[in-house]
């Protein structure tokens, strides 16, 4: 893959456009399915366009949000770029894919968001890095991915174990998937409901989530309308670990997000 200054500038612009993509929405291993032909539902190269992202707010008294996001994706021979996260494959063949992983996780709690959160510490963003691998079979893509905070913000880690089941019919991709997300106590406490002793009040008890294990399921669809236009729809649900769901600041038993968009490729 040739990666020059123009491509780097374009990716930087797409990152700026994707600054609201802070939900736990992941497009799985669909980049492995990218093909350089005018009918492929996952095209090689840049896809620019816009998407609508909507879902449930994590914390109590926060409102559910819907965002309109201009931006884009990039599916290269070795690189997948999704605005707030990227994969770079250092090994890829018909059976096994191994990659490095990076993500900027946006902050998700501001004590000014709601009265019930006053006294909490603001959860700021962090840069995460890790590695992953995928076993490629005719019927499924079995993946494992480990990532850790490298900025000293949460000092936490997460491990995703996942299986995608892609169905490709000409210019249509339908890919259900399922798996489990394991988060360390530091990651879960910082971003998923922990309340430290100095954040506790008579109405908000101190809460330690500990290490958490949350099952997840998703479906991703992509449709190539023409050689230059494609549509994308993805839905993701995470059933929170009990120690996240029972946190005094978390308002749901799980988290549901959907994203729908249209893009142009060349």
Number of C-alpha atoms within 10 A of each C-alpha: 7 7 9 8 8 9 13 11 11 13 20 13 14 21 21 13 17 21 16 16 20 15 20 13 18 14 17 19 23 20 20 20 15 18 17 13 11 18 18 23 29 28 25 21 18 20 21 20 18 19 21 15 23 18 20 18 19 24 22 17 15 18 13 11 11 15 13 15 18 18 21 26 21 23 24 22 18 16 19 24 21 21 23 20 18 19 23 18 18 11 12 16 10 10 11 15 19 20 19 19 20 20 20 19 20 18 14 17 22 16 14 12 14 14 11 17 20 14 15 19 15 16 17 15 18 18 18 23 19 19 17 20 19 21 16 19 12 9 10 17 23 19 21 17 19 19 21 24 23 16 12 11 16 20 16 20 21 22 18 20 17 21 22 23 18 21 14 17 11 11 17 19 21 18 22 20 22 18 18 18 19 19 25 18 20 21 24 25 24 24 21 26 24 25 22 15 11 10 16 15 13 6 8 15 15 16 20 19 24 16 18 20 21 18 18 21 18 22 20 23 22 23 22 23 15 14 16 14 19 25 20 18 19 21 21 23 19 21 19 21 21 14 20 29 20 16 24 19 22 20 19 18 15 19 19 21 20 20 21 18 20 21 20 17 19 12
